Amino acid sequence: MSYLDRVLADSTDRPAWLLAREPIVGASDAAKLAKPESIDKYTASKLKPQSFGGNAYTESGNLWEPLMLMWAGIPQNTLLIHAEATPGLAATPDGLLVRPDGIVLAEVKAKHDRIVNGPTPGELRQVAFQQHCIGPDVLYTEFIWAEIVNGEMRTNEPKSLRIYPADVAQVLADLLPIALELSARLTAALEFERGM
């Protein structure tokens, strides 16, 4: 099944995309799923009404993201795509490039007022989760970041790191049971709400 057969929503229609994200575990959720014993906390957080609409860092990220994707030669992605075997898990990678030999994803970060050497543990969970959701056709993720100081990029070009599925296999193995449990709890809670 092609990833195009598994699209839940398109973020160009933000209200529909936000609505589609409510009952699923997304990549930004997966970034936080570090401890199996915290599943109650993750569930409560996911069920709490969300009102965050962004801040100055969000605006800056929205400015820099297309530029970094252009630098990498990877088209911007707006599709929320669910995992083939588990529709309750879905992701909207920042970039997605279809090549004859497979799919290249991109995850883009604007790092404000700090110098970093690569992805954080949460960002690695996000990448592993995105690769899982898009499926076995994923060749790698180009993790791209720019260090933004006083509104300007600190270096002449963004930095990047290529992350292959094998690089994050253990990350995914640790993450997936928590994500599946969270998905099951979300489904049960939402079905209960609808039945009331």
N, C-alpha and C positions, 0 to 999 in steps of 0.2 A: 504494500500500500504506500503510495507516494505521500510525502509530507503535505502536499496540496489537498489530499483527501481527508486530512486531519485538522484542517483550519477551523478554529472555534470563533474567531473574530479578527478584525483588522483595526489596529490602533488609530488609523486615520478617522475612524468613527469612535471617538474616545468614550462616550457614554456606553455604547454597545460593548466595547472592549473591557471597560471596568465591570460591567454587568457579567460578562463571560468569565472574568477572573474571580468573582466572588466565591463560586462553589468549588474552585480547583486550587491545587497547590501549585504555585508558580515559582519561577526561578528566584525571584527576590525573597519569597518565603523560604525556599530551599537554602539560600545563603545563611539563614539563621539556624537551621536544623542541625545543631552540633551534638546534642546530648539526648539519648533515648529517654532518660529519666525526666526530661523537661517537656514531654509530650502534652501534659495538661496545660502548661503555660503557652505552648505553641498554639494549641487548639483555642484557648480563650482569646489570645491575641488575634487569631484569624477570624473569629466570630464577632469580634468587637467592630462596630461600625467605623469605617475609615473616612477621615475627612481631610487628610493631608493633600494639599493641592500643589505643593512644590514651594521652593524658596530660591534664594539667590544662587545657591549651588546647582539646583535643578535647572534654572535658566541658563547658567553657564555651561552645564552639561549639554543642554539642548543646542547651544551655539557650537560647541567644540565637537560633538559627536559626528555630525555629517562631514566635517573637515577631516577628522581622523579616519573615517571610513573611506573617504575619497583618497587620502594618502595611501591607504592599504589596497585600494582597488577592489573593495568589497561593497556591493550595493546594500543600502539600508533596508532592513526588514521591518515590516509592520504587522506581520501575521502572528497570532497566538496559535501555536501548534501543539496538539496533545500527543502524548506518547502512544505508540501503536497499541500496546496491550493494556494500557491503563489511562482511559480518558480523563481521569481525575487529576492527572499530572500534565502540566502544559507550560510552555515557555515562549517568550517573544525575544529571540536573540537580536542583538543590535544590528547585526549584518548577516547576510546569507548569500552565498555565491554558489550556483550550481555549475559544476564542471563535468566534463565527460567521465572522469574517474570518480566522482563523488561530490560531496557538499563541504564547503568551507564556511564555518561560522565566524562571527566576530563579536567580541565583547569589548566595549569601549568605556573607559573611565577617565574623567577629568579629576586629577588629584590637586586639590587646592592647598597652596602654601605648605607643601611638604614634598620631600624627595623620597621616592620609593624604588625598590628593586624588583618589584613584580607583584603578583596577586596576593591578597590576604587569604587566610584559610576560608573565609566566607565567600570570597570571589572564586576560589577553586571549586567550592561546592556548587556555586551558581553555574560555572562552566560545565562541570560534570553533569549536572541536572539538565542543562540545555542540550548537551550532546545526547543524553538518554532520550529526551523527548523528541528530538528530530530523528534519531534512529541510527541504524548501522551504516547508513550511507555517509555519515560524517567522517571526513578525513582528519580534520583537526579544527581547533578554534584559534584564531589569531586574537590574542589578548593584547589590546592596544591602550596605552595610557599616555596622558600628557600632564606634566607638572605645571600647574598654572599659578603664577606668582604675580600679584598686582594686575590681574586680568590678562596677562601675557604668558605665552608658553616659554618655560625656562630654557628649553633646548631648541635647536633649529628644527628638529623633527620629533614626532612622537616616538615613544619607545614601544617595543612589541616583544611578545613571547609567544611562540607556537606551542599549543598544548594539545597533545594527542590523547585519544580516549584511553590508551594504555597508561598514560601518565597519571590519570585520575581514576583508575579502575578501583583502587582501594577507597578513595574518597566516595565514589558512587556506591560501593558495597556498604559502607558505613551509613550513608545518607538515605539510601532507598527504603530500608525498613521503616525509618522514621517518617519519611514522606508518605508511604503507603498507609501507615497507621493514621497519620493526620488526615489523609484523604478520606479514609473510612469513617473517621469521627466527624468530619465536616459533612459528609453525605448523610450520616445518621441524624446529626443535629438539624440540618436543613429539611430533611424529610419529616422530622418531628414537628418543626415549626410550621410546615405546610399543612400538617394534619391537625393542627390546633384550631 
